[in-house]
Amino acid sequence: MITSDPRHIPVLGREAVEALQPSDGGIYVDATFGAGGYSRAILSTPGTRIIGIDRDRTAIAGGFALVDSSQGRLTLVQDRFSHLADVCAAQGEALVDGVVMDVGVSSMQIDQAERGFSFRFDGPLDMRMSQDGPTAADVVAIASEANLANIIYIFGEERYSRVVAKAIVAARKEAPILTTQQLVAIVSKVVWAKPGEIHPATRTFQALRIFVNEELDELHLALAAAERVLKPGGRLAVVSFHSLEDRIVKNFMVERSKTGGGSRHHPEISQSAPRFSLINKRPIIAGGDEISANPRARSAKLRVAERTDAPARDAGPLPGWPSLVDVMKGG
């Protein structure tokens, strides 16, 4: 029997799962398994099967009980969601009926001080979702002032990014920056917030988290992977929480739903059939009750698109923002 789990009810979870239109015999990908909120809701439709993916081994371990109660209908895989097409193929499911994604860090990760995601708790400056590779402390220690400023500006949309980067470089000359509260203290000295505004360190922490986990690159690749695995009529539902993520999702769905190719100036160019049709041209947002129960829902946006029968395209080049590999090599 599949029961509800009070640990984590995903934001816009009901709307996202309803958008997938789960049906008996359908195969679905929960690309960001987390605490299993989407999977649990999909499994409530008899006969559905799910491939759940999460790069965080803690989330995978936490899902074992749901696997046991699913009677073989849920398979969990620890991997990046950008690899979802390969994961599906490895499970013998080259095509699926729906893909759901909840982009960004989970509330469970934020609430674990030892993971270093939150400026509210003192803990190691880690921020890694998969718990391997460079930490946020490594980036802060190695990246040049120019790269730090670019990272904080691009991924955190922090207008004081240069001032913050300069303060970090000055501070690390005095002592290694190893904890969240060390970084909070540094940023809070140069960025001030008026009453009612977000915490001064919010944007810097967001930037480092996105950069360390290559979140926007992952999203870019995951959307294209979803296009490859969805059957005609299969649906893609994506919940995002800030403008950087939502812009990528919106641009992908809008661009892939257009008919590309020829024009009156170049009629010889063949028309390209749309890969998706938009289900909602405007994003679905949380209602007042959900926002009251979970303030994080205030910024959430759900976008949904349905796959056509046109052949999938490749992901295309990644945007030219700072690369984790390059920054860790060259400072």
matplotlib code that plots the C-alpha trace (Angstrom):
import matplotlib.pyplot as plt

x = [0.0, 1.4, 1.0, 1.6, 4.8, 4.7, 8.5, 8.2, 5.1, 6.5, 5.5, 2.8, 2.9, -0.7, -0.7, 2.5, 1.2, -2.2, -0.5, 1.2, -2.2, -0.8, -2.6, -2.6, 0.4, 2.1, 5.9, 7.0, 10.3, 10.6, 13.8, 14.4, 13.2, 14.0, 11.6, 9.5, 6.5, 5.9, 6.6, 4.2, 1.4, 2.0, 2.0, -1.5, -2.7, -2.9, -0.6, 1.8, 5.6, 8.3, 12.0, 13.2, 16.5, 18.4, 22.1, 21.9, 22.6, 20.8, 17.6, 18.0, 18.5, 15.4, 13.3, 13.9, 10.8, 8.7, 10.4, 9.5, 5.8, 5.5, 5.4, 8.0, 6.6, 9.3, 13.0, 15.5, 18.8, 21.5, 22.6, 22.3, 19.0, 20.9, 21.5, 17.9, 17.8, 20.7, 19.1, 15.8, 17.6, 19.5, 16.1, 14.9, 12.6, 13.7, 10.4, 8.2, 4.8, 5.9, 8.8, 8.5, 11.3, 11.5, 14.6, 17.0, 17.9, 15.3, 14.1, 15.5, 19.0, 18.6, 17.6, 20.6, 23.3, 26.1, 25.4, 26.2, 23.5, 21.9, 23.2, 20.7, 22.8, 26.5, 28.1, 30.8, 30.8, 30.0, 26.8, 27.4, 24.2, 26.0, 28.6, 31.5, 33.7, 34.7, 32.9, 31.8, 34.8, 37.1, 35.6, 35.9, 39.5, 40.7, 38.7, 40.2, 38.5, 37.3, 35.8, 34.2, 32.6, 31.3, 29.9, 28.1, 26.7, 25.6, 24.2, 23.2, 22.1, 23.9, 24.6, 27.3, 29.2, 32.5, 32.4, 31.6, 34.3, 36.9, 35.8, 36.1, 39.6, 40.7, 39.3, 40.8, 44.3, 43.8, 42.3, 40.6, 36.8, 35.5, 32.1, 28.8, 28.8, 32.3, 31.0, 27.8, 29.9, 32.1, 29.2, 27.1, 29.9, 29.7, 26.0, 23.2, 19.6, 16.7, 14.0, 11.8, 14.4, 16.1, 19.2, 22.4, 24.0, 21.1, 22.3, 25.9, 24.9, 22.5, 25.3, 27.8, 25.3, 24.3, 27.9, 29.2, 26.4, 26.4, 22.7, 21.9, 24.0, 22.2, 18.8, 19.8, 20.8, 18.0, 15.3, 16.8, 17.1, 13.4, 12.6, 14.4, 12.7, 9.1, 6.6, 4.3, 1.7, 3.9, 4.2, 7.0, 6.2, 8.9, 8.7, 11.4, 12.0, 14.0, 14.3, 17.4, 15.8, 12.5, 14.0, 15.8, 12.6, 10.4, 12.9, 13.2, 9.5, 8.7, 11.5, 10.7, 7.1, 7.6, 7.7, 11.2, 12.9, 11.9, 10.6, 9.4, 13.1, 14.4, 11.5, 13.9, 14.7, 12.6, 10.2, 11.0, 8.1, 7.6, 8.8, 6.4, 3.0, 2.5, -0.1, 0.0, 1.3, 1.6, 3.2, 1.0, 1.7, 0.8, -2.4, -2.6, -3.2, -0.1, 2.0, 0.8, 1.7, 5.0, 6.5, 9.0, 6.0, 5.8, 8.4, 7.5, 6.4, 5.1, 5.4, 4.0, 4.5, 3.3, 5.6, 4.7, 5.9, 8.6, 12.2, 14.1, 16.9, 20.2, 20.7, 22.7, 25.7, 25.8, 25.6, 29.0, 28.9, 31.8, 32.7, 33.4, 36.2, 37.8, 37.6, 39.0, 41.9, 42.8, 41.4]
y = [0.0, 3.4, 5.9, 9.7, 10.9, 14.2, 14.7, 16.4, 17.3, 18.8, 22.3, 22.3, 18.5, 17.9, 20.1, 18.6, 15.0, 15.8, 17.4, 14.1, 12.4, 9.1, 6.0, 2.2, 0.7, 4.0, 4.4, 7.7, 9.3, 11.1, 12.9, 14.5, 11.9, 13.7, 12.4, 10.7, 13.0, 12.9, 9.1, 8.4, 10.4, 8.7, 5.3, 6.0, 5.4, 1.6, 0.0, 2.9, 2.2, 4.7, 5.2, 7.5, 9.4, 11.4, 12.3, 12.4, 9.0, 10.1, 10.6, 7.2, 5.5, 7.3, 5.9, 2.2, 1.9, 3.2, 0.8, -2.1, -1.0, -0.4, -4.1, -3.7, -0.6, 1.8, 1.6, 4.0, 5.0, 7.3, 9.5, 13.0, 13.8, 14.9, 11.2, 10.3, 8.9, 6.5, 5.6, 4.7, 2.7, 0.8, -0.1, -1.4, 1.5, 3.6, 5.5, 6.7, 8.3, 11.2, 13.0, 15.3, 17.5, 19.6, 21.8, 23.0, 22.1, 20.2, 21.4, 18.3, 19.2, 22.8, 21.6, 19.4, 21.7, 19.2, 19.6, 23.3, 24.5, 27.1, 30.3, 29.7, 26.9, 26.6, 23.7, 22.9, 24.9, 21.9, 22.3, 19.2, 17.3, 14.1, 14.5, 14.1, 16.6, 20.1, 21.7, 25.3, 25.8, 24.5, 27.1, 29.9, 28.9, 28.5, 30.7, 34.0, 37.2, 37.8, 34.3, 34.6, 37.9, 36.3, 33.2, 35.3, 37.7, 35.2, 32.4, 34.6, 37.7, 39.6, 43.2, 43.6, 40.5, 42.4, 43.7, 40.2, 38.6, 41.1, 40.6, 36.8, 37.0, 39.4, 37.1, 33.9, 35.5, 35.7, 32.2, 29.4, 29.9, 26.5, 27.0, 28.5, 31.1, 32.3, 33.1, 34.6, 37.0, 38.0, 38.7, 40.5, 43.0, 44.3, 43.6, 45.1, 44.3, 46.6, 45.3, 42.8, 42.0, 38.7, 37.8, 39.5, 36.1, 34.6, 35.3, 34.4, 31.0, 30.4, 31.2, 28.8, 26.0, 26.3, 26.5, 23.6, 21.3, 22.6, 22.9, 25.0, 22.8, 19.8, 21.3, 22.3, 18.7, 17.1, 18.9, 17.6, 14.1, 14.2, 15.1, 12.0, 9.5, 10.8, 9.0, 11.0, 12.3, 12.0, 15.0, 16.9, 18.8, 21.0, 23.0, 25.7, 28.2, 31.1, 33.1, 31.5, 28.0, 29.2, 31.1, 27.9, 25.8, 28.5, 29.0, 25.3, 24.6, 27.7, 27.1, 23.3, 24.1, 26.4, 25.5, 26.4, 26.8, 28.7, 32.2, 34.4, 35.5, 32.0, 29.7, 27.0, 26.1, 23.2, 23.6, 21.9, 20.3, 21.2, 18.7, 19.8, 21.5, 23.8, 22.7, 26.0, 29.1, 30.8, 29.1, 27.5, 29.1, 28.1, 29.2, 31.2, 28.1, 26.4, 29.5, 29.9, 26.3, 26.5, 30.0, 28.4, 27.9, 31.7, 31.6, 28.3, 28.0, 24.9, 24.6, 21.6, 20.5, 17.5, 15.6, 15.4, 12.7, 14.8, 13.4, 14.6, 17.2, 17.3, 19.5, 22.1, 23.9, 24.8, 28.6, 30.2, 30.8, 29.9, 26.2, 24.3, 22.3, 25.4, 27.5, 24.7, 24.2, 27.8, 29.7]
z = [0.0, -1.0, 1.8, 2.1, 3.5, 5.5, 5.2, 1.8, -0.3, -3.5, -4.4, -7.1, -6.7, -7.4, -10.5, -11.9, -11.5, -12.9, -15.9, -16.6, -16.8, -15.4, -16.6, -16.0, -17.8, -18.2, -17.5, -15.9, -14.9, -11.7, -12.7, -9.3, -6.8, -3.6, -0.9, -3.5, -3.5, -7.2, -7.4, -4.5, -6.2, -9.6, -7.9, -6.6, -10.1, -10.4, -13.0, -13.3, -13.3, -12.3, -12.9, -10.1, -10.5, -7.9, -7.7, -3.9, -2.4, 0.7, -1.3, -2.9, 0.4, 1.8, -1.0, -0.3, 1.8, -1.1, -3.5, -1.1, -0.9, -4.7, -5.5, -8.3, -9.8, -8.7, -9.6, -8.1, -9.8, -8.4, -11.3, -12.7, -14.3, -17.4, -18.0, -17.9, -21.4, -20.6, -17.3, -19.1, -21.7, -19.0, -17.5, -20.9, -21.4, -24.4, -24.4, -21.6, -21.1, -18.9, -17.2, -14.1, -12.7, -9.6, -10.3, -7.7, -4.1, -2.0, 1.4, 2.9, 1.7, 2.9, 6.4, 6.8, 8.3, 7.5, 3.8, 3.8, 1.6, 3.9, 5.4, 8.3, 9.8, 10.6, 8.8, 6.4, 3.2, 1.0, -1.1, -3.3, -4.2, -5.2, -2.4, -4.7, -6.7, -5.6, -2.7, -2.4, 0.0, -2.8, -5.2, -2.7, -2.0, -5.6, -8.0, -9.0, -8.0, -11.5, -11.7, -8.3, -9.4, -12.6, -10.8, -8.2, -10.8, -13.3, -11.1, -8.1, -10.0, -7.3, -8.3, -5.7, -7.0, -7.5, -4.0, -2.6, -4.6, -3.4, 0.2, -0.2, -1.7, 1.1, 3.8, 2.4, 2.6, 6.4, 6.9, 4.9, 4.4, 5.5, 7.0, 6.0, 8.8, 7.9, 4.4, 5.8, 7.9, 5.0, 2.7, 5.4, 5.9, 2.3, 1.3, 3.4, 3.3, 4.2, 6.6, 4.7, 2.1, 1.6, 3.6, 2.3, 1.7, -0.3, -3.8, -3.1, -1.6, -4.5, -7.0, -5.4, -5.1, -8.7, -9.8, -7.7, -9.0, -12.5, -12.2, -15.2, -17.5, -16.0, -16.7, -20.3, -21.0, -19.0, -21.0, -24.3, -22.8, -21.9, -25.5, -26.6, -24.3, -24.4, -26.6, -28.9, -26.5, -23.5, -21.2, -19.7, -16.4, -14.9, -11.6, -11.2, -8.4, -9.7, -12.9, -14.2, -14.2, -15.4, -18.3, -19.5, -19.2, -20.9, -23.8, -24.4, -24.5, -26.6, -29.0, -29.4, -29.9, -32.9, -36.5, -37.6, -41.0, -44.1, -44.5, -47.3, -47.6, -47.7, -48.8, -49.9, -46.3, -45.2, -42.4, -39.1, -37.3, -33.6, -31.1, -28.4, -28.0, -25.1, -22.6, -20.6, -22.3, -19.0, -16.0, -13.3, -9.9, -6.4, -4.7, -1.5, 0.7, -0.6, -0.2, 3.4, 4.2, 2.3, 1.6, -0.8, -3.1, -3.7, -6.4, -8.0, -11.6, -13.4, -17.2, -19.1, -22.7, -24.7, -27.1, -30.8, -33.2, -34.7, -34.3, -31.3, -31.7, -29.8, -26.8, -28.7, -27.2, -23.5, -22.7, -22.3, -18.6, -16.2, -16.2, -12.9, -14.6, -16.1, -12.9, -10.7, -13.2, -13.8, -10.7]

ax = plt.figure().add_subplot(projection="3d")
ax.plot(x, y, z, "-o")
ax.set_aspect("equal")
plt.show()
